[in-house]
Every structure is written in structure tokens, then in C-alpha cells.
Amino acid sequence: MIGSAGRQGTVIRDPVHGDIELGRLEMAVLDLPAVQRLRGIKQLGTASYVYPGALHTRFDHSLGACALAHRMIEGLRRSGTPVSAELEEWIGVGALLHDVTHVPFGHTLEDERRLFPRHDKGTRLVRMLDGELGEALDRLGIGSPVAGLLGAAANDLPAWAQEVIASTLDADLLDYLRRDSYFTGLAQDYDDRVFRYFSVADDHLALRMVKHGMDRPDARSEVIQLLRMRYFLTERVYYHHTKVVAGAMISKAVEIALDAGALAEQDLLSLNDWTLLDRLEHAAPASAARLARRLRRRDLLKRGYVVSAGSVGPEDRAVLVRRYHESREERARAESELAAGLGLSPEDIIVYCPALSVMKEAGAWVETASGLRRLNDPQSIAFAEIQAIEARYAGLWRFYVFVPAASVAVAGLAAEMFGHRSEHQAPHR
């Protein structure tokens, strides 16, 4: 088969997008050990504790992101942006590799408990490109441009090419919105017409919301649907309290193993979800092993204390985030004091404080009748609707203390420690 840019294709059947056609270079990259490793890392981490079908992997998602990167490029060509076949294939490879630095339960370990730098912000990718992965890409003759597209090296490629892979409304988002909805069984989707709106403006990937000099309500509606879908999945899946507590238990077990010298960040690049849990259960300190065994049995900790954006104002939220999200030491001290006050083992108490919720997708570039703007610019024609979605998104913030069983005792101790009364009512027994 021949793709839109004359790619000699190998077809892979995907349950979400149908037939995905990969070029020769993309197939060679897909077969690299670093990419195949992603078959063992679930896309949604612990969401399968809530949605049993959410077993799709980073490997599946990478394939989908590659496919949608090509669809975005088709849209760019229709809008008048010339894209060479060579650049298109580099972008496709970049999309395949955009999650190659992910570790098991990566978002939980990196974003929620902050045990490691984010997979796309630290030195992990640079180290991989200096090793076996980089050597393989060099043999294929694409090491330099792909490193540039992934942000690991300087390059003279257009900025929009990088933004197809990682920005706001990018191939990554467009795949996981559909894939996560499909495998969780939630009836959410967006219209393929959105691919027709992609354009390049001032070297940025943008969405064209203007035609013949007039703003287009239909384009605005499609873009807003993407943000609504992102919000819905965040509310129903990504922030579900059962997913959160399971992830918190894994991250605390990993933290204990790290502190004991039984595990290191580099080790995680050779592990998948199951082998990490096995290692925690059999080779980590006893306290980490107990948490891992509880996870295997789905014997999860419970919500003993909860406050939310509904009862904690922005300034107090920022204080809690600074103390218990950004400071590992402060969080550990709070967990230790609560455990001592309740007569529990230290691993039985987990303080979970997420970062303040920000919908980065609302900052996408859009072309309007008044010029190039951010989607959430106050002068944007969609500002009122975007502002409402952003406010609801920020309102999803929750601060938890997880314990073996919800109790009045932990709620009182935590309220005294954190300065806010718990909103959560323990169920009557």
C-alpha cells in the first residue's frame, strides 16, 4: 500500500483507528527493544482496578499517536502547508517514540508522588539516545532529526513539527482521548473533522477557526468538544479515587524501596507493571512488600480524610501543594506523625496531595478573525466556554489521607494537622 506521502506501508490492525499503515523506517523503529518494552506498561496505570477493560498499553498508544500524526499532516497539506515525505516519516517515528522513556506507573511515580523527574523533562531520554536506542536510530540514519523532534537535541526543524508530537492539541492527546474512552467503556468521541482544522501559523501548530475572514462556530464547537472530552475522562477515570489510592500505594512502595537502596530509577527501564510489583513483593523491604501484596489482592487503603477545591481556597491549596506535593520530606513527616498518632505502621498511612489542576490544552494556538491567539485568551471567541471548562477542571483537585479503614480518628488528627475539616463521611458499619 502507498500512504499519503508515498510511504511503502505495512498494515497493523488497531481496535480504535482500524488499519494503521507504517512505513519502512517506522516498522524498524517499532521493532526496537525500547519500543517493544512498552507492551508491558499499561497506558492508564491503576485504572484497571476500576475499569477492568483498561488494559491497553503504552505500545498501543504509541502506534495510535503515530497514525494520528500522519492524519494531522494530511490536514496540514490540505490547508496549504508543504510537508516533505522525509519530514513526515521523521514525525511518525517521533510519535512512535514519544513515550519510550515511560516507566511502569510513570505518571503516578513522577507527577503524583514526585519520586522522579517527568519522563519528558529529565535526562532519561538523553541517556537512552546515548545508548542502544540512539545507536539504532543512527544506523537507520534518523538519529539527529528524531532527537531534535523529541526535544533532546538542538535542531533546525520547524517548531510546528515538534508540536504535532508534543504540545497541547497533539497526536498524543488525540489518540489517548479515543483509546482511553474505548477501553474504559465510556461513550465519548470527537469528530474526525477536527483534522481538517489543523494549520501552521507563525511556525506554530494551530487550529484554523476562521474561513473567508469570518470566525467559524463549527470549528469552535469541535475544539471545545476535545476539551470537554478531556475534562470528562479526567473526572471519571484519571482522578477516580480508587485509581488514585492504588497508584498511591504503588508509589509509596517504590519510595520505600528507593530509600532502602533496593530499587533505582534506572532499574525501572527494564521492568514492566507486573515485574515491578513482583520485585516489590519479593525483593523490597517488608513494608513495601506488604503494600505490593495488598495491591495484588486488591485490598486497597480507604479514604480517611478528604478535602477539595470546594472547601479549600486557592491560597490554602497552594500552601498544601507546596508542603505535601513538592516536599517529599514534609509529606513523609506528616505520614509518620499520623501513623504514630493512630498506632499504625508507617506504610499504612499515605498523604496524597496532587499539583494544582491546569488544563494545558486550553492554551492551544488558534487562528481567528482577529489573528493568532491562545484558545483561552480573553479575546478569543471561545473564551467564556473555555473559562468554564477550566474552572471545572481546577475544581477536581482533591487532598487525601488514605488509611487501612476510614475512621473518625484519622479525620480528626488530619484536620488538626492540615487545618481543614474533612469533607468525607465514613460509611456506617
N, C-alpha and C positions, 0 to 999 in steps of 0.2 A: 504493500500500500504506500501511497505518497501523501505526506501531510501538507499543510498549507504552505510551507516554505520548501517543499520538495524533499522532506525527510523520508528516508527509507525506513519504513516502520515495522516494529514488532508489536503485536496487539496483545494487551492484557485485559482480561475482563474484570471490571470493578463493580461491586453491587450498587454503588452510589452514582457513578458517572457513566456506566456502561463500558464500551470499549475505550481503552486508553492506549494511544499509539506512541511508542517511544522510538527515537532514532538510535543509530548505532552507538554513539557516544553515551547516550542516556542509559542504554542497556548495559554497557560496560561498567558504568558507574553504579547502576542498580545492583550489580553482582558483587561489588566490593564488600569485604567483610564488615567494614564500618557501617555500611547501609543495611546489610542483612541482619546485623545485631539488633536493629530497631524492630524486628519481628517479635522480639521478646519484651517489648516495653509498651504497655497499654497507653493509648492516647489520653484517656481520662483518668489514669491512676486508679484511685479507690472508688470511682463512681459505680463500678460493678457491684459493690456492696448494696447499692440502692437500685440500680438498673442492671439486671443480670446480663442483658444483651450488650452492654458497653465494654466489649472485649476487643474492639478494634485497636490497631496498634499505630505507633509512630511510622512504621513502614508503610502501612496502608495510606495513612495521611500524606506521607511524602510523595507517593505515587499520585494521589489526587491533587496535591498542590502543583506538581509538575504539569498535569493535564490542564489545570485551570490557568496556569501561567501562559500556556500556549493559546488558550481561548482569549485571554486578555490581550495577547499580542495580535490575534486576529482582529479584535476590536480596534486596537490602535491603528492597524493598517487601514481599516475601513474609514477611520477618522482622518487619515491623511499623513500619519507618521510612518516614514520608511524604517523598516526593521530588517536588517540583513539576516539571511538564513544562519550565518555563523553566530551572530549575537543571540538569535532566538534559541539556538541549541545551548549556548552558554547559560542563558537564563533558565532553560529547562533543567540543566544539570544543577544549577544553583538551588532551584526549588527542591530537587531531589535531596540535596544535602543540607537544607536549611535547619533540619532538626538532628543532624548527625552527632552533635555534642550532647544530646539529651541523655540523662542517666535515669535509672528506674525511679519513678515517683518524683521526677525532677522538679515540677512546679511546687510540690509540697516542700521539698527539701530546700529549694532555692528561694522561692518567693514568700512562702508562708513562715517557715522557721528560720530562714536565712542562714543555713549552715554552710552554703557555698555561694559563690557569685553566680548570677544568672548564666544559663548556658550560652546566651548570645552576648554577654558583656565581659566575661572573664577571659582568661588566657587559654582555656581548654581547646578552642578551635585552632589557635596558633600552634599549640603543641601537636595537635593531630596533623595539621598541614606540614609540620616539620618532620613528621614521621611517615608511617606506612601509607596513610591516606594521601598525603602530599606527593609522595613518590609515585603512587599510582596515577594521580591526576597529571603529573609531569610527563609520565610515559604516554599518556593519551594526548599530550600537547595542549592541555587546558588549565594547567595549574595556576598560572598567573591571573588570567581573567576571572576564573571561578573564585579565587581567593579575594579578588577585588570586589566581586559581586556580593560576597558574604561578609564584607567589611573587615577582612583580616589582613588586607594589604592595600597600599595606595594604587590607584588606577586612574585611567583617563576615560573610563566608560561613562555613558550618560547617567546622571543621578536617577532618572526615572527607571532605568533597567534594574537597579538595586531595589527600588521601591515596589516593583512588581513582586519581588520575593519577600521583602520585609518592610512594611511601613504601617499604614492604617487600614485602608480597604485594599488588601493584597491577596495574592493567591493562597496564602496560608489561611486567612480568615474565611475566604470564600469556600475553601474545602471543608474546614472543620465545622462551619455552621451547618452544612448539609450532612456531613458524616456523623457528627455528634447527635443531630436530630434523628437520623435514620437508626442508629444503633441503640439509642435510648428509647426508641419507640414513640417519640414526640412528634406530632404532626406540624412541623414548621418547615418553611421553604421560602426561597426568594425566586423571582422570575429571571430567566436567562437573558431577558432584555437588558439587564444591567451591564452585560459585557459590551453592549453597543455604546455605552456612555463613556467608556474609558478614553482618555485623550492625554496628550502631553502639552503642558503649558509652562513656560519658563523653566524647562528641563525637569519639571515635576510630573509624576503620575497624578492625573486629576480625573474628576468625573465631570463631563460636559452637561451642565444643567441649563443650557441656553441653545436656542436654534433661531436663525434669522434675526438675531438681536433681541429675542424675547426669552424670558425665563420659561422653563418647561415644567409645569406641575407634575407631569407623568414621571419625569426623571427624579424630581424631588421625592415623589412617593416611593419610588424604588429604592432610593438611597436610605430613606427613613425606615423602610421595611428591614433593611440589613441591620440597622441599629436596634430596632425593636426585637428582632430575632436574637441578636447578641445579648440583649437585656434578658429576654425570656430564658435563654439557656443558662445564663449566669444565675438567675433566680432559682430555676428548677433543678439545675444539675451542678454547676460549678461550685455554688455556695450551699448546697444541701447539707444540713448539719451532720447527717450520717456519713457522707463522703468526707466532710471536714474532720470529724473525730477519728475516722480510720486513718486518714492521712496524718493527723497529729500524732497518733500512736506510732506509726512507722517512723516519722521524723524524730520523735523522742528516742525511739530505739536506736536509730542511726546516730543521734547525738551522743548517747551513752557509749556506743561502740567507738565513735571517734575519740571521745575523751579518754577512753581506756586504751587507745592505740590499737584496737582490734580491727579498725577499718580506716581507710584513707580515701580522699576524693578520687584519686586515680584508679582505685580498685573498682569504683562503680562503673567505669567504662568497659569493664569486662564482665559485668553482671547484668542480668535481666530481672524482671519483677520477682520471679519465683526463686531464682538463685540468691537474690539479696535476702529475701525472707528466710530462706533455708540457712544462709550464713549467719544471720542474726539469731536464729533459733538454736543453732548448734555450736557456733564458734564465738559468740559475743559474750560479754559479761552476763551474769544470771538475770539481772534486772531487765536488760534488753531482750534476752531470750524469753522472759515471761511475757513481755509485750508482744513479741512475734508469735508466740503460741496462742495468745488470746486472739490475735488477728486471724490466724489460721482457722480458729473455731468460730469466728465472727462473734466473739464475746467482747463487745465494744464497751468502752467507757461511756458514761452518761453525762448529760448536761446538768451540772450542779449550780452554775451561775451563768447568767447571760444578760448583757446589756447591749443596746443597739443604738443606731443613729437616731432612733425615735426618742430616746431618753437622755442621750449624751450629746451635748452641744459640740460644735466644730472645734472650739479651743480645747475642751477636755478630751475630745477624741484624739487630737494631735498630741496631747501630753501622753495619753495611754500608748499611742503608736510609738512615740519616741522612747518610752521606757521599756515597753514589753515586746515590741516588734523589732526595733532597731538595736536594742541592747540585749544580747544573749545573757549577760551577767545578771542584769536586773530581773529578767524572766526566770532564770534559774533560782535566784534568791527568793522570789515570790513563791515559786513552786515548792521550794524546800520549807519555807515558813508555813505554808498552808498544810503541807503533808505532816509536819511536826504538830501543828495545832489540831489536826484531825486524827493523829495516831496512825497514819498511813505510810506505806513505803514511798520513797521519792518518785518512783516511776508511775505511781497511781494517780498523781496529780499532773495535769497538763494545762498550762495557761496558753490560750490561743488568741493572739491579737494580730489581725491582718493589717496590711497597709491600708491607707485611705483609698477608697474605690474611685478610680478615674477611668472614664471611657475614652481611651486614646483614639478610638475610631471616629469620634466626633470631631477630631482635628484634621480629617481628610481634606485635601485640596479639591475645590470645586470651581468650575468655570461658570460664572453667572453673567447676567446682562451688565452688571456694574464692575466686572473684572474678576480676576483670580482671587479667591478668598478661602479661608478655612471654613469648613462646614458649620462650626459653632461660633463663627464671627458674628458679633451682634448685628452687623449689616447684612448678614446672609438672609436670603428669603426663607430659609428653613429654620431660623434661629429659635423661634418660640417652641416649635415641636422638638428640636434638638435639646433645648434647655430643659424641657420637661422630662425627656428620657434620661438626660444626665443626672437630674435631681433624683429620679427614682433609682438609678444605678448607684449613686452615692449612698442612698438610703438602705442599701443591702448590707452595709457594714455591721458586723457582729463581733463582740468580745466575749469569749467563753472561758469557763474553767470546767474541765472535764474530770470526772471522778468515777470510781467503781460503781457507785449508786448515788443518784441525786439525793441530796439531803438538805434539811434546813440549816444544819451546822455549817456546811461549806458556803451556803449562800450568805449567812451572817458574817463569817470570817472574811469572805471575799469582799463583801460590801464595805466592811471596815477598812480593808487594805486598799481597795481601789476607789472608794469614795462615792460609789453609786449603788443603789439598791437593785437587786436582781429583778429582771422582768419575768424570768421563767418560773412557773409554778410547778413544783414536783408533783407527779401524779399520785393520787391517793392509793394506798395499798389495802 
